Amino acid sequence: MRTIRKTAALSLIAGLGLVGAVAQAAEDPIATRQAIMSSVGAAAGLGGGMMKGEIAYSPAAGKSAIATMRAASLAYGDFFPPGSDQGDTNALPAVWNDPEGFQERLTRFASATEKAVEASGKDGPADVEAFKAAFGPVLEVCKSCHETYRKSN
């Protein structure tokens, strides 16, 4: 079941514009994590821009940002095998030193994105306020994970 979810999530991410990056990264967990986080960064940028009023809100764009985050939440945790702490990674040793805590954050990410998908409905959140209510908690979980498990840039 987990393999099916991972494949579906990667397919969605690939369909959202990362075909080349995901294909190249398939055998490299660090590159795969970076490709997934690239899509998350794009979705966060779009969503944050709409939430701040810097980008005009549209339900389709809101749904896209939420769908990208959902796909990432289903796949991301699968790409931290032992030994993938070496190399060009922004993951902190805490990922491997505190696997239970990291898994708890991944579970919170999946839960927040699931709720956002449910709230977005078929066509996406109707207005920016509904989008903020759905997407804001997703960004909060992202921030909390970055504070503990990601190197500062």
Secondary structure, 3 states (H helix, E strand, C coil): CHHHHHHHHHHHHHHHHHHHHHHHHCCCHHHHHHHHHHHHHHHHHHHHHHHHCCCCCCHHHHHHHHHHHHHHHHHHHHHCCCCCCCCCCCECCHHHHCHHHHHHHHHHHHHHHHHHHHHHCCCCCCCHHHHHHHHHHHHHHHHHHHHHHECCC
